[in-house]
Amino acid sequence: MDTPYQWTKQVASHWGGTRNGTIVHWPKGIGAKEEIRSQFCHVIDLAPTILEVAGLPEPAFVNGIQQKPYEGVSMLYSFDDGRAAERHETQYFEIIGNRGIYHKGWTAVTKHRTPWETGAIKTIPFDDDVWELYDTNTDWTQAHDLAKQMPDKLHQLQRLWLIEAVKYNVVPLDDRLAERFNPDLAGRPQLIRGNRQLLFGGMKGLSPHSVVSTLNKSYALTAEVLVPEAGAEGVIFAAGGITGGSSLYAKNGKLKYCYNFLGLKHFFVQGLKAIPAGKHQVRMEFAYDGGGLAKGGTVSLYTDGQKVGEGRVEMTQPFCYSADETVDVGMEAGSPVSPDYGPRGNAFSGEVNWVEIDVDKEALDQDHILTAKERFHVAMALQ
């Protein structure tokens, strides 16, 4: 859908991966009607534009924390003057090694990686990438490569890209794809540190990156639930959705676990006994097979420390469950991990007081139950 531009989504070098039309509607503030503006603008220009339109200063501090200056340029100058000189003169681009630079109508670009080539592929060194040069003042579709005719101009823009990349923390470049979804593999700092996390009932719509990672490792989920006389039913804890994830829930009164592998295969483990009415502790332990990524494991289910079920998950997703699904306690907010329930009406029939996630060695609890003393130590350690 980017004709006549080259390339597509994820290819940040060429206009096909970056250029989009923008409609500005402001009847009380813009005198011009149904006109086109050709000044270069970028998504980072939106916030400065809104602040200037509203007559508000750029915030220097928010809640006592000093803010970095906005990197964009207000577009307001162009609204009533289609011939106004361009103010956003330079802009770098980069996604998984695909990179480019715009400067005063010229673009220097290089496509490093092809989006649909996934898996364990070997990419070429960055120094071997072939750069192209376009004069988008006259060649706005980037159809005529001038790199060979104008090598000095190309080198000037390549140098400018490197200056901008250093300025805005783009380097060092990382052309890994799937691995970057998993902080453990990517080697980047994580929002949640440690091997334990305590969540509470009602917490829903959580970003996966705000929850301790359980990928490629052993882990346990322990929840304190209050079961009504009518019996237990519904989601206790869920991560991911219909295209991959895991869910601990109650079905027909019994504890059940589902691992959804990419939406292609579902692994189920169900308890043999119903969870009694009243306050109880339910637990799922996943003993990872080890020996690399995406391996399987043994699932054990417990109620109040007593084993009620066991089964196998033969394969797991190594990098992430989804780009947009969430983590939820006491219900599942997005698409359903398990076909046992739908996207609505899946809330737990009783109450979920808390859920603790333990990973690696912290998941190895010999009595398969968390005492109040153990939970107190976890809570204090997270202060």
C-alpha positions in Angstrom: 0.0 0.0 0.0 3.0 2.3 -0.4 3.2 2.7 -4.2 5.0 4.5 -5.7 7.6 4.4 -2.8 10.1 1.6 -2.3 9.9 -0.9 0.5 7.5 -1.2 3.4 6.9 -1.3 7.2 10.1 -1.9 9.3 12.3 -0.5 6.4 13.1 2.9 7.9 15.5 3.8 5.2 13.1 4.4 2.3 9.9 6.4 2.1 7.8 3.2 1.7 8.6 2.5 5.4 8.3 6.0 6.8 6.3 8.4 4.8 2.6 8.9 5.6 0.0 11.5 4.8 -1.3 13.8 7.6 -4.6 15.7 7.7 -4.7 18.8 9.9 -8.2 20.1 10.8 -8.6 23.3 12.7 -11.4 25.5 11.3 -11.0 28.3 13.9 -7.2 28.5 13.5 -6.4 27.7 9.9 -7.5 30.2 7.2 -6.3 28.0 4.3 -8.8 25.4 3.0 -8.1 22.1 1.1 -4.5 22.9 0.5 -1.4 20.7 0.4 1.8 21.4 2.4 5.1 20.0 1.3 7.4 21.1 4.1 9.1 18.1 5.7 7.5 17.1 9.1 7.9 14.2 11.4 5.8 12.6 14.1 8.0 14.1 16.8 6.7 17.5 15.6 3.2 16.9 16.8 3.8 17.7 20.5 5.6 21.0 19.8 2.8 21.9 17.4 0.0 21.3 19.9 1.9 23.2 22.6 2.4 26.2 20.3 -1.2 26.2 19.2 -2.4 26.1 22.8 0.0 28.8 23.9 1.7 26.5 26.4 5.4 26.4 27.3 7.3 23.1 26.9 7.5 21.5 30.3 10.9 21.7 32.0 9.8 19.6 35.0 7.0 17.0 35.5 6.3 15.8 39.1 9.8 17.2 40.1 11.6 15.3 37.3 13.6 17.3 34.8 12.5 16.6 31.2 14.6 16.2 28.1 13.8 18.9 25.5 11.5 18.0 22.7 13.4 17.0 19.6 10.7 18.1 17.1 9.8 21.4 15.4 6.3 23.0 15.5 4.4 22.7 12.2 2.3 25.8 13.0 4.4 28.0 10.7 3.3 26.1 7.6 -0.5 26.2 8.3 -1.2 29.5 6.6 1.9 29.7 4.5 2.5 27.0 1.9 5.7 28.6 0.7 7.3 29.1 4.2 10.9 27.9 4.4 11.2 24.4 5.9 12.2 24.3 9.5 12.6 20.6 10.2 15.7 20.3 8.0 17.3 17.1 9.3 15.9 13.7 10.4 17.5 10.3 10.9 15.7 7.0 10.6 16.6 3.5 11.9 14.9 0.2 12.5 16.8 -3.1 12.9 19.7 -1.7 10.9 17.6 -0.2 8.1 18.6 3.4 8.2 18.5 6.7 6.4 18.8 10.4 6.8 16.8 13.3 5.4 18.6 16.7 5.1 17.2 19.7 3.2 15.4 17.7 0.5 18.2 15.0 0.1 18.0 11.5 1.4 20.8 8.9 1.9 19.4 5.4 2.7 20.4 1.8 3.1 18.2 -1.3 3.5 20.0 -3.7 5.8 17.4 -6.3 6.6 14.3 -7.6 4.8 11.2 -7.7 7.1 9.8 -11.0 6.0 13.1 -12.8 6.4 12.8 -14.1 10.0 14.3 -16.9 12.1 18.0 -17.7 12.5 19.2 -15.8 9.4 22.7 -14.4 9.0 22.8 -10.7 8.2 25.6 -9.0 6.4 28.0 -6.6 8.3 26.8 -3.0 8.6 29.9 -1.8 6.7 28.8 -3.9 3.7 25.4 -2.3 3.3 24.9 -0.4 0.0 23.9 3.2 0.4 21.7 5.0 -2.1 21.3 8.8 -2.6 18.2 10.6 -3.8 17.3 14.3 -4.4 13.8 14.2 -3.1 13.3 17.9 -4.0 12.7 16.7 -7.6 12.6 12.9 -7.2 10.1 12.5 -4.4 9.5 8.8 -5.1 13.2 7.9 -4.6 13.4 6.3 -8.0 16.8 7.6 -9.3 19.8 6.6 -7.3 22.6 9.3 -7.5 25.1 7.6 -5.3 27.6 6.8 -8.1 27.2 10.3 -9.7 27.6 12.2 -6.4 29.8 10.2 -4.0 30.8 13.3 -2.1 27.2 14.2 -1.4 26.5 10.7 -0.2 29.5 10.7 2.1 28.4 14.0 3.6 24.9 12.6 4.4 26.4 9.3 5.7 28.5 11.3 8.1 25.5 13.4 9.1 23.5 10.2 9.8 26.3 9.0 12.2 26.3 12.4 14.0 22.6 12.2 14.5 22.7 8.5 15.5 25.3 9.3 18.3 23.3 12.4 19.4 20.1 10.4 19.8 21.5 7.1 21.2 20.9 5.0 18.1 24.3 3.4 18.2 25.5 0.7 18.8 23.3 -0.8 16.1 21.5 -4.1 16.8 20.0 -6.0 13.9 18.6 -8.9 15.8 14.9 -9.2 15.3 12.9 -11.6 17.5 15.6 -11.6 20.2 15.0 -8.0 20.9 11.5 -8.8 22.2 13.0 -10.7 25.1 15.1 -8.4 27.5 16.9 -11.5 28.8 18.3 -12.2 25.3 18.6 -8.6 24.2 20.7 -7.7 27.2 18.8 -4.5 27.9 17.7 -3.2 31.3 14.3 -4.4 32.5 11.6 -2.5 34.3 11.1 -5.4 36.7 14.2 -6.9 38.4 14.6 -10.0 40.5 12.9 -13.4 40.5 9.7 -12.5 42.3 6.7 -10.3 41.7 3.5 -9.8 43.6 0.3 -8.8 41.7 -3.2 -8.1 43.1 -6.8 -8.7 42.1 -8.1 -6.1 39.7 -4.7 -5.5 38.0 -5.5 -5.9 34.3 -4.2 -4.6 31.0 -0.6 -4.8 32.2 2.2 -4.5 29.6 4.2 -7.8 29.5 7.4 -5.7 30.1 5.9 -4.6 33.4 5.8 -8.2 34.6 8.7 -10.5 35.4 9.6 -12.6 32.4 8.8 -16.3 32.5 10.2 -17.2 29.0 12.7 -20.0 28.7 12.8 -20.8 32.4 11.1 -22.6 35.2 8.5 -20.6 37.1 5.5 -20.8 39.4 2.2 -18.9 39.7 0.6 -18.9 43.2 -2.7 -17.2 43.8 -4.9 -16.8 46.8 -8.6 -17.1 45.8 -11.9 -16.8 47.5 -14.2 -19.4 45.9 -18.0 -18.9 46.2 -20.4 -21.7 47.2 -21.5 -22.0 43.6 -17.9 -23.1 42.7 -14.8 -21.7 41.0 -15.0 -20.6 37.3 -13.0 -18.2 35.2 -9.6 -16.7 34.8 -7.2 -16.3 37.7 -4.1 -15.2 35.7 -3.5 -14.8 32.0 -0.7 -13.6 29.8 -0.9 -13.2 26.0 -3.9 -14.0 23.9 -5.3 -16.1 21.0 -2.0 -16.1 19.1 0.1 -17.3 22.1 0.1 -17.2 25.8 -0.6 -19.0 29.1 -3.6 -19.0 31.4 -4.4 -20.3 34.9 -8.1 -20.6 35.4 -11.0 -22.6 36.8 -13.2 -24.8 34.6 -16.2 -26.6 36.1 -14.8 -26.0 39.5 -11.4 -27.5 38.9 -8.0 -25.7 38.5 -6.9 -25.8 34.9 -3.8 -24.5 32.9 -3.6 -23.8 29.2 -0.4 -23.1 27.2 -1.2 -21.7 23.8 1.6 -22.2 21.3 1.3 -19.5 18.6 -2.4 -20.2 18.2 -1.4 -23.5 16.5 -1.5 -25.9 19.4 -3.0 -25.9 23.0 -1.5 -27.9 25.9 -3.9 -28.4 28.8 -3.4 -29.6 32.4 -6.4 -30.0 34.6 -6.8 -30.7 38.3 -8.7 -33.9 39.4 -10.5 -32.3 42.3 -12.7 -29.2 42.5 -11.4 -26.2 44.5 -13.5 -26.1 47.7 -15.6 -23.1 48.6 -13.8 -20.5 50.8 -10.2 -19.1 50.8 -7.6 -21.3 49.2 -4.2 -21.1 47.6 -3.8 -22.5 44.1 -0.5 -22.9 42.4 0.9 -23.9 39.0 4.6 -24.9 38.7 6.3 -25.1 35.3 9.5 -27.1 35.4 11.4 -26.1 32.2 13.3 -28.9 30.4 16.2 -26.6 29.7 18.9 -27.1 27.0 18.1 -24.0 25.0 15.2 -21.8 23.9 11.6 -22.8 23.2 11.8 -26.1 25.1 8.9 -27.7 26.8 8.3 -28.5 30.5 6.3 -30.3 33.1 3.3 -28.6 34.6 2.1 -29.4 38.1 -1.1 -28.0 39.7 -1.6 -27.7 43.5 -4.4 -26.6 45.8 -3.3 -25.7 49.3 0.0 -27.5 48.7 -1.6 -30.7 47.6 -0.9 -31.9 44.0 -4.2 -32.1 42.0 -2.9 -32.5 38.4 0.2 -32.9 36.2 0.9 -32.8 32.5 3.3 -31.7 29.7 3.8 -28.7 27.6 6.0 -29.9 24.7 7.1 -26.6 23.2 7.1 -22.9 24.2 7.5 -19.5 22.6 11.0 -18.2 23.2 10.7 -14.4 22.6 7.2 -13.1 23.4 3.6 -14.0 23.3 2.3 -11.0 21.4 3.0 -7.4 20.3 -0.2 -6.1 21.9 -1.8 -8.6 24.3 -1.7 -7.9 28.1 -1.2 -9.6 31.4 -4.4 -9.8 33.6 -5.3 -10.9 37.1 -8.9 -12.2 37.8 -10.0 -12.0 34.1 -8.6 -11.8 30.6 -9.0 -8.4 28.9 -7.8 -9.2 25.4 -8.4 -12.2 23.1 -8.6 -15.5 25.0 -5.5 -17.7 25.5 -7.7 -20.7 26.0 -10.7 -21.9 23.9 -12.4 -22.9 27.2 -13.6 -19.3 27.6 -14.4 -16.3 25.4 -13.1 -12.7 25.2 -16.0 -11.6 27.5 -17.5 -13.0 30.6 -14.4 -14.8 31.7 -13.8 -13.1 35.0 -13.2 -15.4 38.0 -16.4 -16.2 39.8 -15.0 -15.4 43.2 -12.2 -13.1 44.2 -8.4 -13.2 43.4 -6.7 -11.6 46.3 -3.2 -11.8 45.0 -0.9 -13.6 42.5 2.8 -14.2 43.0 5.1 -15.0 40.2 8.4 -16.8 41.1 11.0 -17.7 38.5 14.1 -19.8 38.3 15.3 -21.0 41.8 12.6 -19.0 43.5 10.0 -21.2 41.9 11.3 -24.3 43.7 9.1 -24.3 46.8 9.3 -27.7 48.5 5.9 -27.5 50.2 4.2 -26.0 47.1 2.5 -23.3 49.2 3.4 -19.7 50.2 3.1 -19.0 53.8 2.3 -15.5 55.2 5.9 -15.2 56.3 7.3 -15.9 52.8 4.9 -13.4 51.3 5.9 -10.8 53.9 9.6 -11.3 52.9 8.7 -10.8 49.2 6.7 -7.7 49.9 9.5 -6.2 52.0 12.2 -7.1 49.4 10.2 -5.1 46.8 10.0 -1.9 48.8 
